[in-house]
Amino acid sequence: MKRKKLLQECLCLICFILMSPLTSVGQCELIKRDIENVRSTAIEVLQLSDTLEVFVSAVGRTNQYQTARSNTRKAQIYAGEILAAAYRATGIAAEARQRAETCGATDVEGYLSSAAGSAEKVKDLADQAFGYAKRAYASRSLSGMQNYLKKALISIREAEVAASAAAYAASEAHFCTTAEVLVAGGKGP
C-alpha cells in the first residue's frame, strides 16, 4: 500500500514538473490581454468623466433647484461608475504586474507598476469625487450642490490625468511584450 501511494505521489510530482513550463507560458500569454484590459478600463474612466462633466456643467448653469438636483443625481451615478471602473483598473493592473513578474518580463513589469500606481491614484481621486457628489445630492441648497460638484469636478480632472498616465503606461507595456518575452515565460531573466 505504501509503495502504491509513493508511486502515485511520484507520478503526480513528475506531471507537475513537466506541466509547470506550460502553465508559465500560458500565464505569460495572458499578459497582452491583461494589458489591454488595463488600457481599456483607463479609457472607460476618461469617457465616464466626460459624461460626468456634462451634468456638473448643467448644474452650474441652472437656477432651478429641481433641475439641479436631477442633474446632481446623474453626476453622482457617473461618479460611482468612475469609482467602480477605477477599482477594476487597480485590480487588473496589479494582477498583470504580478503576471509579468512571474514571467520575468522586467520591462513590462515596470510599465505595469506605473499603470498600477496611476490606477491607484485614479481610485483615490474617484473616491473623493464620489464623496463630494454624494454631499452635493444631499445638499438642501442650490449653491451647496454647485460648490460640492465643483470640488468633485476638480478631483475628477486630476483623476483624468492619472487615468491617461495609466493608459499610456499600459500602451508602453503592450509594445514591450514581444513574442520572445512571452515564449521565455517562466524561465526568468
NORLINTA-V271148 format. One record per residue. PSI is psi as a letter, one per 30 degrees, with the letter a starting at -180 (* if undefined). NEAR is the number of other ideal C-beta (glycine too) atoms within 12 Angstrom. Layout:
PSI_NEAR, PSI_NEAR
This chain:
e_7, e_8, e_9, e_10, e_11, e_12, e_13, e_14, e_14, e_14, e_14, e_14, e_14, e_13, e_14, e_14, e_13, e_12, f_15, e_18, e_19, e_17, e_20, e_25, e_24, e_20, e_27, e_36, f_24, f_26, e_44, e_31, e_22, e_39, e_43, e_23, e_33, e_50, e_36, e_25, e_38, e_45, e_25, e_32, e_46, e_32, e_21, e_36, e_40, e_21, e_23, e_41, e_31, e_21, e_36, e_38, e_22, e_25, e_39, f_26, f_16, l_22, g_14, k_15, e_19, e_14, e_19, e_33, e_27, e_19, e_33, e_42, e_25, e_28, e_43, e_33, e_22, e_34, e_43, e_25, e_28, e_44, e_36, e_23, e_35, e_43, e_25, e_28, e_46, e_35, e_22, e_34, e_47, e_27, e_27, e_43, e_36, e_22, e_38, e_41, e_27, e_28, f_39, g_25, i_42, e_20, e_25, e_42, e_33, e_19, e_35, e_44, e_28, e_31, e_44, e_39, e_24, e_39, e_43, e_27, e_31, e_47, e_35, e_22, e_35, e_43, e_26, e_29, e_43, e_37, e_24, e_34, e_39, e_25, e_26, e_38, e_29, f_17, k_26, g_15, l_16, e_24, e_18, e_22, e_39, e_30, e_22, e_35, e_45, e_26, e_28, e_43, e_34, e_21, e_35, e_43, e_27, e_24, e_40, e_33, e_22, e_38, e_42, e_25, e_32, e_49, e_35, e_24, e_37, e_42, e_26, e_25, e_40, e_31, f_17, f_27, i_34, l_19, e_15, e_16, e_31, e_29, e_21, g_23, k_33, f_26, f_18, l_15, *_15
